[in-house]
Amino acid sequence: MKRKIINLRQQLKNVLDQAQAALEAGNSAEFDTQMAEADRLNSEIDNYERLLAARGDFDENNAHMINLHDVQQEQRQDNMRRSRIDNLRNEREYVTAWTEAICTGISTRRAVSMESMAPLVNVLTISGGDPTGSDGGFLAPIDFDNMLHEDEKEYFDLSTLFAAERVTAMSGWRAVATSGAKALPKIGEASEIGTDSQPAFRKIEYSVNKYGDRLPVSQELLNAEPGVLMAYISRWFAVRHVMTKNDLLKSLMNSLVAKDLSAGAELSGLKTALNKDLNTAHSRGASVLTNQSGYNALDQLTDDKGRPLLVPNPADPDTYRIKGKSIYYMDDDLLPNDTGKAPIYIGKFSAFGTLFERSGIEIASTDVGGDAWVNAAPEIRALCYLDAKKVDEKAVVKKTYVVAE
């Protein structure tokens, strides 16, 4: 199998050489064909390496395979925990216990000694929570997650562009390659095959933080059917959940240094960003993100034949494309202009950063804490756990477009 990987890498080198020759000759069709083959070979190499890592079949000094093996082990354990948790949260007994706990204000501390709350306590224990001292709540049923995902579709969610990973641990790490692909070294007859071309890695560490809010509710609502209660909480929480994720991801984007698009040459500036500012891997998977002002400005641009620059995506008429890349836009108040300049982000956002979210929304209620005592009305508190980390800063570039205020 190791010999197979060596052969595949040699094929990859040959394909990339042909792609470079096609690019230099201006043969874009041949370039695209060779790069598609390169993507296929890279995928096959990755699959073989994952298999070797899973088997533990690699040299003890091979940092690449060691890191891959460690990440696989952590993700496998994480997936097993999440599967167990989700299965329990999907059971009727869990929904019944959760509804009782929310409607009667049972805390995680009290639930430990109550037989009827065993499904909730079991899930908290598996997920790494501490029911005897937690200040959180109970993980919501799967039905609530489904409702939340539907309600969130009404808002623009940046995490749909970025990489998003569900985790069960409060902290962890992922290994990311820091060096590009290198040509294979020449090997003499009967000579030892070295490991000098192994890529270097760095750790991307995450540590999720707690975010949440409180919602006063009527006793009548608490006494309603479980589905009605979950739908009410979901509608209230959805927009806050999306806004929180967006703020974390925008904080990653804020570190990018913007370059103005030259007046009268905006179209060529956008083309240059895709053709030269991004490497080919990021350019091929790129999309464009701006705000209302930037979208309106781009919508006014035409080519040299007077045709609109933005064209509908045949597969999704509600999404427009620019130079074949999907364009998305947010409200100006969510992605504001900077002194009369609209931001335009171009690149592969899934390579730029990752949103880490601890599985499950925690919900609890009380009729004595917070403002419940003053208002004589129960309160529901919803919590989520999030973190966002930059992975490859070169995967996205930022441009600005002067717009009319």
Secondary structure, 3 states (H helix, E strand, C coil): CHHHHHHHHHHHHHHHHHHHHHHHCCCHHHHHHHHHHHHHHHHHHHHHHHHHHHHCCCCCCCHHHHHHHHHHHHHHHHHHHHHHHHHHHCCHHHHHHHHHHHHHCCCHHHHCCCHHHHHHHHHHHHCCCCCCCCCCCEECCHHHHHHHHHHHCCCCCHHHCCEEEEECCCEEEEEEECCCCCCCCCCCCCCCCCCCCCCCEEEEEEECEEEEEEEECCHHHHCCCHHHHHHHHHHHHHHHHHHHHHHHHHHHHCCCCEEECCCCCHHHHHHHHHHHHCCHHHHHCCEEEEEHHHHHHHHCCECCCCCECCEEECCEEEEEEECCEEEEEECCCCCCCECCEEEEEEECHHHHEEEEEECCCEEEEECCCCCHHHHCCCEEEEEEEEEEEECCHHHEEEEEEECCC
